[in-house]
């Protein structure tokens, strides 16, 4: 039976959904943490050591999680993903896609470079320059968001609303990432998550936050929405700009009605999206991965409820 590795430290609901989807296609899948993988560069050995796959590498890997850690540790995890691809093992999403999206500075640059509207952003080292930018924005009636360069689910994000907030402005390991705060259209706080698979926007939802943070992990409520052609087009372009197999693209509509891409996730969760959409996201992901990288096309390619 073909064997798939699902890289994750915490399989949870998403891991179970993927394992069921692979099993429905006749594939055995195993949860493995990248922390348990390493290189063994010596004659007669497979250079990439994955527990349970010492004799033969997996047919493909699905990246559901990349652990945090020191710079050296994270580089090692990404090196393993790169090496697997070099060895001919399909990696979904691959290491380069993960690198581009976990680095918020590079994400902002690539979106801007591709002509995709995104909030004004500054990524810099000097505290004096960061303070000067923040003071100018506040004096012009703008609010700012301070984010760690690496992070997810709203961790470490602060909103700068007044001059006294500048006292606690700190860098993230020596780097300041500042982004103009976007006031969303309508009342309250909300943005949209568009899920893109292989250049197709398959589903969307609105996230309505209890505060200005709209992350589901922070208690935001998920609501079904009708995806507009403009939202779908922006999400697809963002995914192409970051060269991803699939992505969760966060889009906000400002008070003037303009859509802006605020984040692109290469390892997106979809439990909230699944709860308000009549599609099986895991099935779509697995079908796309198997058909494009293992030439295994499902007999029934219809969307499962």
N, C-alpha and C positions, 0 to 999 in steps of 0.2 A: 504494500500500500504506500502511495506517495506520502512523504512526511513534510510538514510545515512547522516552522518555529514561530511562535508568537513571543516577541521580546517584550516582557513586562515584569515589573516587580509586584504588581497588585492586579491580578486578572479581573476580579470583581465581575460586575454585570457585563462590561464590554468584552472582557475575555471570554466569558461564557457564550455571549452572542456570536463571537467570531468562531469559537470552537464548534458550535452547533452548525453554523453556516458551512464550515469546511467539511464537517462530517456528512452533511447533506450532499456534498459533491464527491464524497468518497475519499476524503483526505484526512489523515490522522494529524492532529496538531498538538504541540506541546508548549507549555509555558516555560520560558527560560529567562532569567535575568542576565542582562549584559554584565553585571558584576561577577558572574560565574564564568565568563568567557575570557580567553587570553590567547596570546600568540606562543607558539612553540617552534622556533626557527632552528630546526636541526634535521639532518638527513633522515629520510624514512618516516617522517612524521607529517601529518596534515598540519600546515602552519597555523590554521585557525582552530582553536580548541573550544568546542561547544559541548557541554555535558550531554552524553547520550548520542553524540554524532562524531565520535572520534574516528570512526572508520570511513564514514561517508557524510559529506555535508548535506544539509537539508535541501529539498527541492526548491524552496523559497522561504523567505522570512517576511513576517508582517511586523512592523515596528509600532507597538502599542505604547511603549514607554522607554525613555532614555533617562537613567538615574542621574540625579544631581551629584555634586561632589566637588573636589578640587579641579582646577583647570586640567591637571595631568590626568585625572580620572575620566573626566568628560571627553578629553581628546582620545583616550584609549577606547572608550565605548564607540566613538564615532569612527575611529580607525578600523575597528572590527566591522562596522557596517560598510565602510569603503572597501575593505579587503574582500569581504564576501562578494560584493559586486564585481570586483576585479577577477575573482575566482569563478565568475559565471553564475552566481546565485542571485536570483532576482530579489531586490530589497524594496519594500513598499511601505512608506516613502523611503527613499534612499538617504544616505548620510548627508549629501549636499543639500537636499531639501530641508532636512532637519536643521542643519547649520544655518541656513538662510533665514529660517523662521524663528528660531529661538533667540537669535541676535536681533533685538528690536531696531538697533541702528541700521543694520544692513537691510532689514525689511522695509524701513521707511525710505532708505535710499533707492532700493530697487523699485518700489511702487512709484516714487517720484520720477525716476529715470524712465519708467515705462509710460509716463504721462497719465498715471492713475491718480485722481484727486485723493489727497490724504492731508491730515492736519499739519500745520506748520510745526516743525520739529527741530530741536537743537541737540546734538550729541557732542560733548566736549569734556576736557579734563580740568580746566582752570575754574576754581570756585569763584574768583572775582568776575570772570566773564559770565558764569551761570547766574550770579546774583544780578549783574547788570541787565541781562536779558529778562530775568524775572521782574525786576523793578520797572523796566520799560513796558512790559506787557501789562502789569498791574496799573500803571499810570494811564495806559491807553484803554482801560476798562476791560481788559481780558483776564481770564483765569488761566492757570497753568496746571498741568499734571506732571508730577515727578514720578518716574518709574525706574525700577532696576533694569539694567540692560538685558539681563536674563531673568525670566520669571513667568509665572502663569497664575491663573485663577484669582487675579487681583492682589496677590501677595506683594507687600512693600510699596503699593501705589498710594500717593498722597496728592491731595488737591491744594494748590496754593491760591488762596483767596484774598489775602491782605498782607501788608508789609510785614507784620509781626510773624507771619508764617515763614518768613525767610530765615528766621533764627535757627530753625531746625533743619533747613535744607542741607542735606548731606548727599555725598556721592554714593554710588554703588560700586565698591571696590575701585574707587578712583575715577569713575566715569559718571557724568551727569547726563541724564536723558530727560529732556524737557519737551513737553508737547502742549500746544494750545488746547485748552478745554473747549469742546464743542457743545453748545446748547442745542439739544435735539428739538425737532419739530413737535408740536403738540404739547400736552401737559405731562408733568412728571419727568421720569428718566427712562429712556429706552434706546435700544439699538436692535439691529437684526443680525442673525447668523444665517448665512447661506452656505449650504453644503455642496461642494463641487467634487465630482468624480470623473476623471478622464475628460476634462473639458466640457462637462455638462452639469449645470446647476440642477440638482435632483430634488432639493427641498429647502425650505426656509422657515424661520420662526422669528418672532419678536421676543426679545428679552426685556421685561419691564422690572427695573430694579427698585428696591426699597429706598435706596439712596442713589447717588450719582454713579456708583459701581454697578454695572449690569451683569456681572458674572453669575451664572446659575449656582456655582459653588458658594456664592455670597448671598444666596436667597432670592435671586431674581426669578420672577414668574415667567414661564414660557407660554406663548400664545401663538396659535396658528395664524398665518398671514398669507395673502395672495402675493406671490413674488412678482414684482414688476419687471419688465424687460430690461430696464436700466440697471436694477439691482443684479439681475442674473448676469448681464454683460460685464459689469464691474467685477463681480466675484470671479468669473471665468478669466478675465484679463489678469487679475491679481494672482491667480493660481498659475497661469502661464508665465507671468513675470518671475515667479519664484521657482518655476520648473518642478511642480509637484504632481504626483499621481492623483492625490485627492487633498482636500483642505476644508477647514471651516473658516469662512471669511466673515469678519465682523464689519458691518457697515452701519453708519449713522447718517440720518438725514438732518441737516441743520435747519435753523429757523427760516432760511431763505429757500428751502426745498432742495438744496444740493445734496447729493449722496457723496460720502467720503468713506474710504476704506481705512479702518483704524487698526486692524490686526489681521494677520493670516496665520492660521494654526496648522502645523503639519502633523500633529498628533491630537486631533480634536476629539473631544467627547461628543456623544450623540444621544445620550439617554434622554435629555430634555427634549431634543428635536423629535426623537422617536415617539415621545408621549403625545405629541400634537400633530403628527403626520401619519398618513396611512401607507407608509412604505417600510420595508425591512432594510435598514441602512447596512447592517452587517452583510446581508445577502448581496446587496449591490456592490459592496466593496470586494467581497470574496469573488463574485462573478467577474468583476473587472480585472482583478489581479490574476486569476487563473486563465482568463481568455487572452489577455495581452502578453503575459510572461511565460505561461506554460502551454499556450495554444490549446487550452481545454475549454471549449465553449459549451455552456449549459444548453441542454436540449430545450428547456423551457426558459426563455430569456425574459419572460414577463415579470413585472414588478410584483413582489409578494407583499401582501398586506401584513 
